[in-house]
Amino acid sequence: MRHSNEAEGAEMLKALCTCARALFPKSIATCVGSCHSSASAEAEYPREAEEVAGVCETRRLQYLAGRRVAREALHLLDGPCGPLLQNPDGTVCWPDGWTGSISHTKAWCLASVARTSDCPALGIDLEETGRMNEPIARRVLLPDELDWLATSTKPFLSLAALFFSAKEALYKTVAPLMKRPVGFHDVRLSVEEVCDGFHFCAELLQPQRENRDIVSELIGKGVFCGPFCLAGFHRPVCPA
Ligand SMILES: CC(C)(COP(=O)(O)OP(=O)(O)OC[C@H]1O[C@@H](n2cnc3c(N)ncnc32)[C@H](O)[C@@H]1OP(=O)(O)O)[C@@H](O)C(=O)NCCC(=O)NCCS
């Protein structure tokens, strides 16, 4: 592990695992890993190695580490093993009957997976909270969302990072389901702070009725974890 302090790295890994697993019900398995572990430097499958041949080392490590933790998560649910290749749109080509989502920072990666019979779609996102700044917050959040942030006692930029993460997770969840991708101002998030984090509800501001239902049925959750914030959305089999 190339983290400055191995014990700190192990602590962070444990904390991220706990936080990430709290985002979803038990039918969705989540695993977390370091992008700098020696294991993630080696491709497990030649076809995955081919996909990242020629990219910069940071991206190669992120790609490989993400696939490694995705396979660990599949294994937790007795899922299939094998290469997880990229679709032309950048999404992962999950095995038939399975879905999932991957996110990484420079140092950490996480992946969540589920059987499509338990969860038809999901998205997860991990962000470094400190990377948020006021111009980005004002660009990605809607006036209603900014108003809510202003009323909270929590730091504005931290909450803005959490909202950003939630929008990224939502995007990953709905991208495979919708013909037209959603933009940051196409979805309004409302949030409720609960004892173990934040619950998100989403409303699609585009007119298509079918897509509105898809978005409003999603269940979203976000948490802070040390210098990071994480968010997850999933589509339940039987919407409430
Ligand atoms: C695709 C996107 C969500 C990736 O997020 P990111 O924070 O840059 O990067 P992350 O590390 O969290 O996620 C990367 C992973 O997302 C997945 N991904 C890539 N393109 C994707 C897409 N079109 N749809 C869903 N997932 C995608 C991949 O698994 C990728 O990892 P991999 O390349 O190693 O397999 C982001 O680049 C993007 O396009 N954001 C715009 C979102 C937006 O408009 N949101 C508004 C919604 S309200």
The ligand as an SDF file (V2000), in Angstrom:
LIG
                    3D

 48 50  0  0  0  0  0  0  0  0999 V2000
  -19.9970    9.1150  -16.2800 C   0  0  0  0  0  0  0  0  0  0  0  0
  -19.7550    9.8880  -14.9890 C   0  0  0  0  0  0  0  0  0  0  0  0
  -21.0130    9.8250  -14.1280 C   0  0  0  0  0  0  0  0  0  0  0  0
  -18.5820    9.2020  -14.2380 C   0  0  0  0  0  0  0  0  0  0  0  0
  -18.4400    9.7600  -12.9490 O   0  0  0  0  0  0  0  0  0  0  0  0
  -17.0500   10.3030  -12.3920 P   0  0  0  0  0  0  0  0  0  0  0  0
  -17.3290   10.9150  -11.0420 O   0  0  0  0  0  0  0  0  0  0  0  0
  -16.3750   11.1200  -13.4240 O   0  0  0  0  0  0  0  0  0  0  0  0
  -16.1650    9.0290  -12.1950 O   0  0  0  0  0  0  0  0  0  0  0  0
  -16.3860    7.7880  -11.2180 P   0  0  0  0  0  0  0  0  0  0  0  0
  -15.0480    7.2780  -10.8870 O   0  0  0  0  0  0  0  0  0  0  0  0
  -17.3080    8.0870  -10.0970 O   0  0  0  0  0  0  0  0  0  0  0  0
  -17.1410    6.7410  -12.1510 O   0  0  0  0  0  0  0  0  0  0  0  0
  -16.4910    6.1920  -13.2410 C   0  0  0  0  0  0  0  0  0  0  0  0
  -17.2570    4.9530  -13.6340 C   0  0  0  0  0  0  0  0  0  0  0  0
  -18.5690    5.3050  -14.0810 O   0  0  0  0  0  0  0  0  0  0  0  0
  -18.9830    4.3240  -15.0250 C   0  0  0  0  0  0  0  0  0  0  0  0
  -19.4930    5.0200  -16.1860 N   0  0  0  0  0  0  0  0  0  0  0  0
  -18.8180    5.5960  -17.1950 C   0  0  0  0  0  0  0  0  0  0  0  0
  -19.6670    6.1400  -18.0830 N   0  0  0  0  0  0  0  0  0  0  0  0
  -20.9080    5.9140  -17.6180 C   0  0  0  0  0  0  0  0  0  0  0  0
  -22.2110    6.2260  -18.0980 C   0  0  0  0  0  0  0  0  0  0  0  0
  -22.4200    6.8750  -19.2440 N   0  0  0  0  0  0  0  0  0  0  0  0
  -23.2740    5.8100  -17.3590 N   0  0  0  0  0  0  0  0  0  0  0  0
  -23.1000    5.1330  -16.2120 C   0  0  0  0  0  0  0  0  0  0  0  0
  -21.8880    4.8120  -15.7110 N   0  0  0  0  0  0  0  0  0  0  0  0
  -20.8020    5.1970  -16.4120 C   0  0  0  0  0  0  0  0  0  0  0  0
  -17.7680    3.4530  -15.3540 C   0  0  0  0  0  0  0  0  0  0  0  0
  -17.8960    2.2340  -14.6800 O   0  0  0  0  0  0  0  0  0  0  0  0
  -16.6140    4.2670  -14.8020 C   0  0  0  0  0  0  0  0  0  0  0  0
  -15.5420    3.5150  -14.2990 O   0  0  0  0  0  0  0  0  0  0  0  0
  -14.6110    2.6400  -15.2950 P   0  0  0  0  0  0  0  0  0  0  0  0
  -14.4130    3.4780  -16.5180 O   0  0  0  0  0  0  0  0  0  0  0  0
  -13.3830    2.3740  -14.5260 O   0  0  0  0  0  0  0  0  0  0  0  0
  -15.4340    1.4080  -15.5820 O   0  0  0  0  0  0  0  0  0  0  0  0
  -19.3630   11.3800  -15.2250 C   0  0  0  0  0  0  0  0  0  0  0  0
  -18.1600   11.4720  -15.9420 O   0  0  0  0  0  0  0  0  0  0  0  0
  -20.4310   12.1530  -15.9870 C   0  0  0  0  0  0  0  0  0  0  0  0
  -20.6160   12.0850  -17.1930 O   0  0  0  0  0  0  0  0  0  0  0  0
  -21.1640   12.9710  -15.2480 N   0  0  0  0  0  0  0  0  0  0  0  0
  -22.2360   13.7790  -15.7400 C   0  0  0  0  0  0  0  0  0  0  0  0
  -23.3370   13.4550  -14.8260 C   0  0  0  0  0  0  0  0  0  0  0  0
  -24.5220   14.3310  -14.9480 C   0  0  0  0  0  0  0  0  0  0  0  0
  -24.7960   15.0060  -15.9230 O   0  0  0  0  0  0  0  0  0  0  0  0
  -25.2590   14.2800  -13.8840 N   0  0  0  0  0  0  0  0  0  0  0  0
  -26.4380   14.9690  -13.7550 C   0  0  0  0  0  0  0  0  0  0  0  0
  -27.4650   14.0430  -13.2360 C   0  0  0  0  0  0  0  0  0  0  0  0
  -28.6610   14.8470  -12.3350 S   0  0  0  0  0  0  0  0  0  0  0  0
  1  2  1  0
  2  3  1  0
  2  4  1  0
  2 36  1  0
  4  5  1  0
  5  6  1  0
  6  7  2  0
  6  8  1  0
  6  9  1  0
  9 10  1  0
 10 11  2  0
 10 12  1  0
 10 13  1  0
 13 14  1  0
 14 15  1  0
 15 16  1  0
 15 30  1  0
 16 17  1  0
 17 18  1  0
 17 28  1  0
 18 19  1  0
 18 27  1  0
 19 20  2  0
 20 21  1  0
 21 22  1  0
 21 27  2  0
 22 23  1  0
 22 24  2  0
 24 25  1  0
 25 26  2  0
 26 27  1  0
 28 29  1  0
 28 30  1  0
 30 31  1  0
 31 32  1  0
 32 33  2  0
 32 34  1  0
 32 35  1  0
 36 37  1  0
 36 38  1  0
 38 39  2  0
 38 40  1  0
 40 41  1  0
 41 42  1  0
 42 43  1  0
 43 44  2  0
 43 45  1  0
 45 46  1  0
 46 47  1  0
 47 48  1  0
M  END
$$$$
